[in-house]
């Protein structure tokens, strides 16, 4: 892919790359959600969806506001040294 933006000023370049990466991020999130739905249909309740974000990003039509509890268990248990 050959991207030619050398004649654009700094603000135009920033907007171009912002729009490009926003579009890519939206497609990645949509793909993640679509795969989750397919897997969850074939094995109901065996799949979960996780993202390394403060907020879980979902399409508006599938996001249901409910009371939830989230607990991160990263580095909470000691790992024995061999």
N, C-alpha and C positions, 0 to 999 in steps of 0.2 A: 504494500500500500504506500503510495507516494502522497504525502500531505504537503501542500504548498501554501504556506501562510506567511512567508517572509515579508510580504509587502504590508501586512496588517500591523496596526500599532499594538502596544502591549495590552491594552484593555480588550481589543478584539481577540487577541490570542488567548487571553485568560477566559473569555466567554466561550470561545470555540472549544477549548479543552474541558471547561466545566460542563458544557452541554454534551460533549462526547462521552465523558466519563459518567455523567448522570444517566445518559441513555444506556450505557453498558451496565451500570449498577441495577437499573430497573429491570433489564432483561435477565440478569443473573438471579435477582430476587424472584422474578416470575417463574424462571426455570426451576428454582429450588421449591417453590410452592407447588408447581405442577407435578413434580416428581413425588413430593410428599403426598399429594392427593391420590396419585395413582397407587403408590405403595400402601397407603392407608385403606384404600378401597379393597385391595386384595387381602390384606391382613389387618382387619379393623382393630385399633387399639394397640398395635405392636410398634407403631412408629411415632416418633416425636420430632419436633422441629426446633432447632436451636441456632442461634446466631451470636457471634461475639460482640454484641451491642448492648447498650443500656436498655434500649427499647427493641422489641421484636417488630420487624417491619413486615407487614402483610398487606395484600390488596384490600382496599376499603370494603369491597363487597364481601370479603371473607373474615374481616376483623369483627369480633363480637366483644363488646366491652362488658367484662364481668369482673368479679372479685377474684384476684389471683394472688398467689404467693410464689415468689421466686427465691431460690436459695442457691448460691454459688458455692460449690464444694471444692474449689481449686485450692490445692496445697493445704488441705485441712487435716490430712492424716500423715503421720511420719512414715517415711519410706526407709526400711531397714537397709543398712549398708552391708554389702556382702563381705 
